Amino acid sequence: MGDFWVFGYGSLIWRPGFAHVETRRARLHGFRRSLCVYSWVHRGTPERPGLVLGLDRGGSCVGLAFRVPGELRDEVIGYLRERELVTNVYSERTLPVRLDGGETVTAVCYVVDRGHRQYAGNLHAAEAAAVVRGAAGQSGVNEDYVHSTLAHLRALGIRDHWLEDVAHQIGGGHD
């Protein structure tokens, strides 16, 4: 089987964790980057949940597409499923993404399941900031996750106005 693509929009951008031979800026239509997933382990607790990113319906999302050699398919898909499908809040989908040169490829994407109990819904920036502020879990402070994601997006020249608004309302970052 030939090479395949994986679309990253959050932590996969700055910590993909799998072998790939090419990285391209890409846009996924029909979904947007959103702090719409309650985190009870990595960036929060069941008593004080945080928020992490998901791909939610509507709009479009600019991120990175990683081309993975076909011979690594089983290994990389296994890794991604272990990483992304722990609580099944995401569903694995193969969707078309448009690469920076105009070419459209299909990519493995992890889209939020709106019916899952960890789905936080379509929050306004102020609501998201209120949940993020003060939350922490096994992987660290929730504010750091938001600010780190935003810093990596900015370094790539990717603007996300809603996430920038959330970070501004959280404070303490480099906005």
N, C-alpha and C positions, 0 to 999 in steps of 0.2 A: 504494500500500500504506500502511496506517496506521502509527501510532506503535508502537514496540516498546520492550521493557525489557531492560536489562543488569544482571546481579547482580554486585556487587563484595563481596569478603570479605577482601581483603588490600590490596595497594598500589592497587588500583582505588578503594578508599575514599578514600584521601588524595591520589591522583594519577590521576583517571580519564583525562584526556588527550583527551577527546572532548566535543563539544557535546551538551548535554541540556537539557530544559526543566523537569524535575521530579526531585527526589531524595526517596526514601522509605525509611524503615527497613523491612526485609523479612526473612523467615525462609524458608530453604530446608530442607525436610525430607528425610531420607535421606542427607545428606552433612554432614560436619563440617569445620571449618577445621583444618588440620594442617600442621606443618612436615614434609612428607613428600616433598619434591622436592630432590634434590641439585643444587646450583648450582655449575657449573663455570666460569661467566663472570661474572655480575653480583655474586654474593656469595661467590664462592670460585674455586678453580682446579681443574684436573684432579688436581693433586698434593695439594691441600688443599681439598676441596669444602666448601661451606657448605650451608645449608638454606634454602629458601623455601617459602612456603605453597602448598598445593593443597587442593582440595575432595576429600576421601576419603570412601569409603562409611561410612555409619553415623551415627546421631545426627541433629543438625540444626545449622544455622549461621545466626546473625543477622548481617546485613550491610546494605548499601544497594542499592536498586534505582534505576536511572537510566532515566527515560523519554526516549527519543530520537525526534525527529520522523521520520516515515516517509521523507521526502524525503532524509534523511541516511543511510539504511540502508546503501547500498553503501559510502559513505565510512567510516562508523563500523565496520562489520563488517570492512572491509579493514584499518583501523587495528588493531582488536583481534586479528585473525588474525596480523598482522605482529608484534604485541607478545607474544601468548600462545602462538602455535603455531610459534615459531622452531625448536624441537627436537622438536616433536610430543609432548611429555610430557603435554600436556593435550589433551582432546578437547572439541570445541565441542558443547554440548548445549542444547536448549531445554527447560526444566523449569519446573514450577509453583512460584511463590514467593508467600507470603502477605504482603501489605503491612500496615503498621501499623494501618490502619483496618479490617482483616479481609477485604478484597478479595483474591482470588487472580488473579494474572496469570501469563502465561508469560514467562520471561526467558532471554536468552542467558547460559549459564554455562560456565565452563571447569573441567572435572573432570579430576583426575589419571588417567592411564592406568597402571593397576597393572602392566601388562606391560612398561612402558618401563624401560630401564636406569637412568634417573635417579630412579625411584621408590625412596624410602628405606624404605618400609614403615611399619608402625604402631609408632613409637618411643615409649618411655617418656620423660617429661619430662627425666630425667637424661641419657638417651642423646642426645636432641635438643640439649640444652645443651652436651654435650661436643663435638658436631659443629660447632655454631655458634661456640663460644668460640674466638677466634683466626682464624677464616676471614675472608677479604676478597677482593673481586673488583673488576671495572671500575666497579661502581656503589657501592662502598664496603664498609664493615665490616659483617659479618653481624650482630653484636650490635646495631648501630644500626638495622638493618632490623627486628629483633624488637622493640626498645624503641619505635621510631617507630610501628610497627603498633599496639602495645599502647596507646600514648599516644593515638592517634587513636580507637581503639575506646573507651577510657575517656571521651574527650571527648564521644562520642556516647551514652554510658551503656550501652555493650555490654560485657558481662562474658564473658571466655573464660578459665575457670579453668585449663585445661591450658596455654595460652600464658602466662598469668601465672606458673604454676609454672616453666615453662622460663625465663622472664625472671628470676625470682628466683634460679634456680640459675646462670644466666649471671653475674649480679651487674652492678654498674656502671651500672644504669639507675635509673629513678625508681619502683621498685616499692615 
